């Protein structure tokens, strides 16, 4: 197995990626991993790396990459948007095809907002085949409100009170300022475009199979919105993986998500 870090261009900026390749590739399918948003990407990093290695051990080439303004890619985070993330993902798909000969189809695997991006790429006919969507963000507006609550919590910790409520933070972004969330400066285009996502209302054009996975601390009821989303896809399956929310800051060191990995690999083998 080889792991090659490299930069690849998308327009006027360079994206950073890591290509995982088997010594003797045995699959004509490859994977592009779509990372979650901001700090969720940091906490989920080790799980992503280890699952990429597991897939490569089975003969799949895998490309992990950073969106523009994220990680080691060029650009400023405040200049990123949903549009740039979709463009970066399409570029990663094309790059994997160029880098690895014999790859006939590309599967997308995403977590949280990364799963949402993978879904949107699949729906827009950007050349994705199978989709693996781990705990996708279905309602972008609700997700962005959750993100802004991080800023409110920071204000409370620093100033012992809230100086700018959610409406005031949104107005600041509309007026051209940025809002800091866990050290990331978020601007209005990113907020507006993600808040406008509603996967249930979107059409779908994914011609191949889709796996939805709800990640929960214990077995329980499946999200109604996830059930509705599944119904939109003719060739889809919905599973529940019992895992800690490893994309958050939790007490456990989460290097692997064995239940999630097992469910995903079994689906791929069928």
GUDREN-359704 format. One record per atom (N, C-alpha, C): x, y, z; residue in three letters. Coordinates in steps of 0.2 Angstrom, whole numbers, plus 5000, padded with zeros to 4 digits. Example, Ala and Ser with C-alpha at 12.3 -4.5 7.8 and 13.67 -1.06 7.14 Angstrom:
BEGIN
506649725039ala;506249785039ala;506649845039ala;506449895035ser;506849955036ser;506450005039ser;
//
This chain:
BEGIN
500449945000unk;500050005000unk;500450065000unk;500350114996unk;500650174996unk;500150234997unk;500450285000unk;500050345002unk;500450405000unk;500250444995unk;500550494991unk;500250564992unk;500550604996unk;500250674997unk;500450714991unk;499950754988unk;500150794982unk;499650854982unk;499850904978unk;499350964976unk;499050954969unk;498450974968unk;498150974962unk;497751034961unk;497751064954unk;497451124953unk;496651124952unk;496351174955unk;495651184953unk;495551254952unk;495551274945unk;495551344944unk;496251384946unk;496151434950unk;496751474951unk;497051454958unk;496851404961unk;497051374968unk;497251304968unk;497651284972unk;497951214973unk;497551184979unk;497351124977unk;497051084983unk;497551024985unk;497551014991unk;497950964994unk;497550894995unk;497850844993unk;497550774993unk;498050724995unk;497850664997unk;498250604999unk;497950554995unk;498350514991unk;498050464986unk;498350394990unk;497850354991unk;497950284994unk;497950234988unk;498450194987unk;498450144982unk;498750084984unk;498350024982unk;498649964984unk;499249944979unk;499649904982unk;500249884978unk;499949844972unk;499449804973unk;499149764967unk;498449784967unk;498249834964unk;497549854963unk;497149804960unk;496549784963unk;496049734961unk;495349754959unk;495249824960unk;494649854958unk;494649904953unk;494149904949unk;494049954944unk;493650014946unk;493550014953unk;493150074956unk;493650114961unk;493550174961unk;493950214966unk;493450254971unk;493750284976unk;493350324981unk;493650384981unk;493250434982unk;493350504984unk;493050514990unk;493450534996unk;493150555002unk;492950625003unk;492350635005unk;492150705006unk;492050725013unk;492550765016unk;492650775023unk;492050815026unk;491950815032unk;491450855035unk;491650925036unk;491250965039unk;491351045040unk;491851065046unk;492251105045unk;492651145050unk;492951095055unk;492851105061unk;493151065067unk;492850985066unk;492350975063unk;492050905063unk;492550865058unk;492850905054unk;493450865050unk;493950845054unk;494150895058unk;494750875063unk;494650815067unk;494050815070unk;493950755075unk;493850695071unk;493550695065unk;493450635061unk;494050615057unk;494550655057unk;495150635053unk;495450565053unk;495550545059unk;495850475060unk;495450425058unk;494750425059unk;494250375056unk;494250375049unk;494350435046unk;494350435038unk;494950405036unk;495550415039unk;496150395037unk;496150315037unk;495950285043unk;495950215044unk;495450185039unk;494850215037unk;494450175033unk;494650185026unk;495050235024unk;495350235017unk;495850185017unk;496250165022unk;496750115022unk;496350045022unk;495850035025unk;495449975025unk;495249965017unk;494950015014unk;494750005007unk;495349995003unk;495850025004unk;496450014999unk;496749945000unk;496649915006unk;496849845007unk;496449795004unk;495849815002unk;495449774998unk;495449794990unk;495949834988unk;496049844981unk;495749914978unk;495449954983unk;495150014980unk;495650074981unk;495750114976unk;496150174977unk;495650224980unk;495950264984unk;495550314988unk;495950384988unk;495550434986unk;495850504987unk;495450544992unk;495850564997unk;495650605002unk;495850675000unk;495450735002unk;495750795000unk;495450855004unk;495750905004unk;495450965008unk;495151015003unk;494551035005unk;494251095001unk;494651155001unk;494551194996unk;494851264996unk;494751305003unk;495351325006unk;495251365012unk;495251325018unk;495351255017unk;495351205023unk;495951165023unk;496151145029unk;496751105029unk;497351135026unk;497651095021unk;498251115018unk;498151145011unk;497551145009unk;497351175002unk;497451255003unk;497551284997unk;497651354996unk;496951384997unk;496951454998unk;496351494999unk;496151515006unk;495751555006unk;495451575013unk;494851545014unk;494751525021unk;494151495022unk;493551535021unk;493551605023unk;493051655022unk;492851655015unk;493251635010unk;493051645003unk;492751575000unk;492651525005unk;492351465003unk;491651465003unk;491351424999unk;490551424999unk;490351354997unk;489751334997unk;489551274994unk;489751264987unk;489651314983unk;489851304976unk;490651284975unk;491051314980unk;491751294979unk;491851224981unk;491451204986unk;491551134989unk;491351084983unk;490751094980unk;490551054975unk;491051054969unk;491351114967unk;491851114962unk;492451074964unk;492651084970unk;493251044973unk;493150974972unk;492550944974unk;492350874974unk;492450854967unk;492150884962unk;492150864955unk;492850864953unk;493250914955unk;493950914953unk;494350854955unk;494150834962unk;494450774965unk;494250714961unk;493650704959unk;493450644955unk;493850644948unk;493950694945unk;494350694939unk;495050684940unk;495350704946unk;496050694947unk;496150624949unk;495650594952unk;495750514954unk;495750474947unk;495350494943unk;495350464936unk;495950474932unk;496250534933unk;496850544929unk;497450504933unk;497450504939unk;498050474943unk;498050404943unk;497550364943unk;497450294943unk;497150264937unk;497550234933unk;497350204927unk;496950144929unk;496450124924unk;495950074925unk;495350084930unk;495350144933unk;494750164937unk;494150184932unk;493650144932unk;493050154927unk;492550194931unk;492450184937unk;491950224941unk;492150254947unk;491850304950unk;492050334956unk;491550334961unk;491650314967unk;491150314972unk;491350374977unk;490850404980unk;490950454985unk;490750434991unk;491150444996unk;490950435003unk;491050495007unk;490550515011unk;490550575015unk;490250565022unk;490450615026unk;490150615033unk;489950685034unk;489350685037unk;488950745039unk;488950795033unk;489150855033unk;489050895028unk;489450875022unk;489950835023unk;490350795017unk;489850745014unk;489450715017unk;488950665014unk;488450705010unk;488250765013unk;487750815009unk;488050835003unk;488750855003unk;489050874997unk;489050814992unk;489250754994unk;489250694990unk;488550684987unk;488050694991unk;487350684988unk;487250734982unk;487450794984unk;487250844979unk;487750834972unk;488350814973unk;488750794967unk;488450744963unk;488150684967unk;487850634963unk;487250654960unk;486850704963unk;486250724960unk;486350764954unk;486950794953unk;487050844948unk;487450814942unk;487550744943unk;487850714937unk;488550724936unk;488950734941unk;489650754941unk;490050694940unk;489750634938unk;490250574937unk;490250524943unk;489850534948unk;489950494954unk;489550434952unk;489750374955unk;489350314954unk;488950294961unk;489250254965unk;488950234971unk;489050294976unk;488550304981unk;488650354986unk;488550314993unk;489050334997unk;489050315004unk;488950375009unk;488350385012unk;488250445016unk;488150425023unk;488650445027unk;488650435034unk;488350495037unk;487850485041unk;487550545045unk;487450605041unk;487150605035unk;487150665031unk;486750725034unk;486950785033unk;486550845035unk;486050855030unk;485350845032unk;484850845027unk;484550915027unk;484450955033unk;484151025033unk;484751065034unk;484951105029unk;485551155030unk;485351205034unk;484751235035unk;484551285039unk;484651275046unk;484451215048unk;484451195055unk;485251175057unk;485651155052unk;486351145053unk;486751205054unk;486551255050unk;486951325051unk;486751355058unk;486151345060unk;485951375067unk;486351335072unk;486451275071unk;486851235076unk;487551265076unk;487851275070unk;488451305069unk;488551375073unk;488051415072unk;488051485075unk;488051475083unk;487751425085unk;487651415093unk;488351405096unk;488851385092unk;489551375094unk;489851445096unk;489651495091unk;489851565092unk;489551595099unk;488951575100unk;488551595106unk;488851575112unk;489051505112unk;489451475117unk;490051505119unk;490451525114unk;491051555114unk;491051625117unk;490551665115unk;490351725118unk;490251725126unk;489851675127unk;489651665134unk;490251645139unk;490751605136unk;491351585139unk;491851645140unk;491851685135unk;492351745135unk;492051805138unk;491451825137unk;491151885139unk;490651875145unk;490551815147unk;490051795152unk;489351825150unk;489251835144unk;488551855141unk;488551855133unk;487951855130unk;487951855123unk;487851925121unk;488351945117unk;488352015114unk;488052015107unk;488051965104unk;487751965097unk;487351895097unk;486651905096unk;486251845096unk;486251815089unk;485851765087unk;485951725081unk;485751775075unk;485151815076unk;484951865071unk;485551915070unk;485851935075unk;486351985074unk;486951965071unk;487151895072unk;487651865068unk;487551855061unk;486951845059unk;486751835052unk;486751905049unk;486551955052unk;486552025050unk;487252045048unk;487752025053unk;488452045052unk;488652015045unk;488551955044unk;488751915038unk;488451945032unk;487751965032unk;487451995027unk;487752065025unk;488052095030unk;488352165029unk;489052155027unk;489352095026unk;489952095023unk;490552075028unk;490352065035unk;490752045040unk;490851965040unk;491251935044unk;491351865045unk;491151855052unk;490951795053unk;490751765060unk;491251705062unk;491551715068unk;492051665069unk;491651605073unk;491851545070unk;491551485073unk;492151435074unk;492351425080unk;492851375082unk;493551395078unk;493651465077unk;494251485073unk;494151485066unk;493651475063unk;493451475056unk;493051545055unk;493251585050unk;492951645049unk;492451635043unk;491751625045unk;491251615040unk;490951675037unk;490851675031unk;490551735027unk;489851715025unk;489551765022unk;488851755020unk;488751705015unk;489151705009unk;488951655004unk;488951585007unk;489451565011unk;489451505014unk;488851485018unk;488651535022unk;488151525027unk;487451515023unk;487351565018unk;486751565014unk;486651505010unk;487151485007unk;487151425002unk;487051355006unk;487351355012unk;487251285016unk;486551295019unk;486351355021unk;485651355025unk;485151345020unk;485251355013unk;484751335008unk;484651265006unk;485051225009unk;485051155007unk;484451115010unk;484051075006unk;483551035009unk;483550975004unk;483950925007unk;484050865002unk;483350825000unk;482850835005unk;482250795003unk;481850834997unk;481950894996unk;481650934991unk;482050924984unk;482650904985unk;483050904979unk;482850844975unk;483050844968unk;482950784964unk;483550734965unk;483450684962unk;484050634962unk;484150604955unk;484850594953unk;484950564947unk;485550514948unk;485650494954unk;486150444955unk;485850374952unk;486250344948unk;486050294944unk;486150224948unk;486650224952unk;486850164956unk;486650164963unk;486950124967unk;486650114974unk;486850164979unk;486450174984unk;486650224989unk;486550194996unk;487050205000unk;486950185007unk;486950245012unk;486350245016unk;486350295021unk;486450265027unk;486850295032unk;487050265038unk;486850315044unk;486450305048unk;486350345054unk;486750315059unk;487150365062unk;487650345067unk;487350365074unk;487250325079unk;486950335085unk;487350295091unk;487350325097unk;487650295102unk;487350235104unk;486750225103unk;486350155104unk;485850145099unk;485650085098unk;485050065094unk;484450105096unk;484150125091unk;483550165092unk;483150175086unk;482650225086unk;482250245081unk;482650285075unk;482550265069unk;482850295064unk;482550365062unk;482950415061unk;482750485059unk;482150475054unk;481650515055unk;481050515050unk;481350555044unk;481750605044unk;481950635039unk;482450595034unk;482850555038unk;483250505034unk;482850455030unk;482350435033unk;481850385030unk;481550415024unk;481350475024unk;481050515019unk;481550525013unk;482250535015unk;482750545010unk;482850485007unk;482850425010unk;483050365007unk;482450345002unk;481850365003unk;481350344998unk;481450384991unk;481850434991unk;481950464985unk;482450424980unk;482750374983unk;483250334979unk;483050264978unk;482950244972unk;482650184970unk;483150124973unk;483750134972unk;484250084974unk;484650104981unk;484250104986unk;484550134992unk;484450084998unk;484950095003unk;484850055009unk;484950095015unk;484650085020unk;484750125026unk;484950085032unk;485450095036unk;485750065041unk;485850105047unk;485950075053unk;486150115059unk;486750085062unk;487250125063unk;487850105066unk;487950135073unk;488050085078unk;488150105084unk;488850135086unk;488950195086unk;489550225087unk;489550295091unk;490050315094unk;490050375097unk;490050435091unk;489850495093unk;489850545087unk;490550565087unk;490950535083unk;491750545083unk;491950605079unk;491450645076unk;491550705073unk;491550765078unk;491350745084unk;491350795089unk;491950785094unk;492050835098unk;492550825104unk;492250785109unk;492450715109unk;492250675114unk;492850645119unk;492650615124unk;493150595129unk;493550535126unk;493250495122unk;493650435119unk;494050455113unk;494650425113unk;495050425107unk;494750385101unk;494550415096unk;494150375091unk;494650365085unk;494950305084unk;495450295078unk;495050255073unk;494550215075unk;494150175071unk;493450175073unk;492950165068unk;492250155070unk;492050085067unk;492250035071unk;492149965068unk;491449945066unk;490949965070unk;490249945067unk;490149985061unk;490350045060unk;490150085054unk;490550055048unk;491250035050unk;491650005044unk;491349945042unk;491149905047unk;490849835045unk;490249845041unk;489749885043unk;489149895039unk;489249915032unk;489749965031unk;489949995025unk;490249945020unk;490749905023unk;491049855019unk;490649795017unk;490149775021unk;489649725019unk;489249745013unk;489049815014unk;488649835008unk;489049845002unk;489649855002unk;490049854996unk;490149784993unk;490149734997unk;490249674995unk;489649644991unk;489049664993unk;488449644990unk;488349664983unk;
//
